[in-house]
Amino acid sequence: MKQADRIFDVGQIPGEIKHFFMQHTGDRMQAEPFISHFLREYAYHFPDRGSAFASVTRRLPFHMGLTLLRIARNGWIEGTYRRQLLGEARKTLR
């Protein structure tokens, strides 16, 4: 953890979840129910859950995209899958 945007750490977990499903199933969309559940559970601990969820999901794509880029730069990631991660990061960062 570091002093930064509060969503920094929270934003990495959905990126890791998406990576897991992309790598093991080849289908990035299978991660969505798990990401949504994680974010709803996180927002549950705030007084205004709806506002917290909206705030997190609005800022999430930036941190999620950075996480996918960070994963893609690992040397153990093969070329084809690296390109998939980079493509998904581009879509997420738009």
One Martini backbone bead per residue (centre of mass of N, CA, C, O) as a GRO file, in nm:
protein
   94
    1MET     BB    1   0.101   0.033   0.015
    2LYS     BB    2   0.004   0.377  -0.060
    3GLN     BB    3   0.014   0.712  -0.114
    4ALA     BB    4  -0.296   0.749  -0.278
    5ASP     BB    5  -0.527   0.636  -0.438
    6ARG     BB    6  -0.763   0.441  -0.288
    7ILE     BB    7  -0.807   0.260  -0.558
    8PHE     BB    8  -0.541   0.128  -0.623
    9ASP     BB    9  -0.570  -0.149  -0.474
   10VAL     BB   10  -0.859  -0.218  -0.565
   11GLY     BB   11  -0.785  -0.206  -0.881
   12GLN     BB   12  -0.599  -0.467  -0.891
   13ILE     BB   13  -0.786  -0.705  -0.839
   14PRO     BB   14  -0.958  -0.702  -1.103
   15GLY     BB   15  -0.710  -0.741  -1.285
   16GLU     BB   16  -0.636  -1.021  -1.171
   17ILE     BB   17  -0.903  -1.158  -1.233
   18LYS     BB   18  -0.899  -1.116  -1.538
   19HIS     BB   19  -0.636  -1.262  -1.589
   20PHE     BB   20  -0.718  -1.537  -1.488
   21PHE     BB   21  -0.950  -1.583  -1.695
   22MET     BB   22  -0.789  -1.537  -1.952
   23GLN     BB   23  -0.573  -1.761  -1.899
   24HIS     BB   24  -0.780  -2.017  -1.819
   25THR     BB   25  -1.035  -1.955  -2.044
   26GLY     BB   26  -1.029  -1.698  -2.261
   27ASP     BB   27  -1.260  -1.532  -2.087
   28ARG     BB   28  -1.315  -1.216  -1.970
   29MET     BB   29  -1.630  -1.227  -1.888
   30GLN     BB   30  -1.609  -1.434  -1.644
   31ALA     BB   31  -1.509  -1.205  -1.436
   32GLU     BB   32  -1.745  -1.002  -1.380
   33PRO     BB   33  -1.899  -1.127  -1.133
   34PHE     BB   34  -1.647  -1.109  -0.942
   35ILE     BB   35  -1.595  -0.809  -0.962
   36SER     BB   36  -1.871  -0.712  -0.871
   37HIS     BB   37  -1.869  -0.849  -0.597
   38PHE     BB   38  -1.620  -0.713  -0.483
   39LEU     BB   39  -1.727  -0.416  -0.508
   40ARG     BB   40  -1.982  -0.451  -0.335
   41GLU     BB   41  -1.835  -0.539  -0.077
   42TYR     BB   42  -1.669  -0.287  -0.048
   43ALA     BB   43  -1.913  -0.078  -0.044
   44TYR     BB   44  -2.065  -0.192   0.211
   45HIS     BB   45  -1.857  -0.028   0.422
   46PHE     BB   46  -2.026   0.217   0.353
   47PRO     BB   47  -2.270   0.437   0.418
   48ASP     BB   48  -2.280   0.496   0.092
   49ARG     BB   49  -2.295   0.249  -0.123
   50GLY     BB   50  -2.376   0.370  -0.398
   51SER     BB   51  -2.159   0.592  -0.408
   52ALA     BB   52  -1.914   0.410  -0.375
   53PHE     BB   53  -1.961   0.232  -0.623
   54ALA     BB   54  -1.958   0.461  -0.832
   55SER     BB   55  -1.674   0.567  -0.768
   56VAL     BB   56  -1.516   0.308  -0.820
   57THR     BB   57  -1.617   0.244  -1.115
   58ARG     BB   58  -1.512   0.513  -1.238
   59ARG     BB   59  -1.190   0.458  -1.147
   60LEU     BB   60  -1.107   0.162  -1.224
   61PRO     BB   61  -0.998   0.141  -1.522
   62PHE     BB   62  -0.721   0.262  -1.479
   63HIS     BB   63  -0.609   0.048  -1.269
   64MET     BB   64  -0.673  -0.201  -1.438
   65GLY     BB   65  -0.500  -0.131  -1.684
   66LEU     BB   66  -0.229  -0.114  -1.529
   67THR     BB   67  -0.232  -0.407  -1.436
   68LEU     BB   68  -0.225  -0.537  -1.717
   69LEU     BB   69   0.045  -0.407  -1.796
   70ARG     BB   70   0.213  -0.527  -1.566
   71ILE     BB   71   0.166  -0.822  -1.644
   72ALA     BB   72   0.272  -0.807  -1.947
   73ARG     BB   73   0.587  -0.750  -1.858
   74ASN     BB   74   0.631  -1.028  -1.797
   75GLY     BB   75   0.850  -1.282  -1.894
   76TRP     BB   76   0.633  -1.534  -1.866
   77ILE     BB   77   0.477  -1.401  -2.088
   78GLU     BB   78   0.347  -1.470  -2.371
   79GLY     BB   79   0.295  -1.319  -2.670
   80THR     BB   80  -0.009  -1.373  -2.718
   81TYR     BB   81  -0.106  -1.299  -2.432
   82ARG     BB   82   0.019  -1.020  -2.421
   83ARG     BB   83  -0.160  -0.902  -2.647
   84GLN     BB   84  -0.424  -0.945  -2.498
   85LEU     BB   85  -0.359  -0.765  -2.257
   86LEU     BB   86  -0.307  -0.506  -2.419
   87GLY     BB   87  -0.589  -0.492  -2.547
   88GLU     BB   88  -0.746  -0.481  -2.280
   89ALA     BB   89  -0.610  -0.227  -2.171
   90ARG     BB   90  -0.703  -0.038  -2.396
   91LYS     BB   91  -1.006  -0.073  -2.349
   92THR     BB   92  -1.004   0.014  -2.048
   93LEU     BB   93  -0.862   0.309  -2.101
   94ARG     BB   94  -1.095   0.447  -2.282
   0.00000   0.00000   0.00000
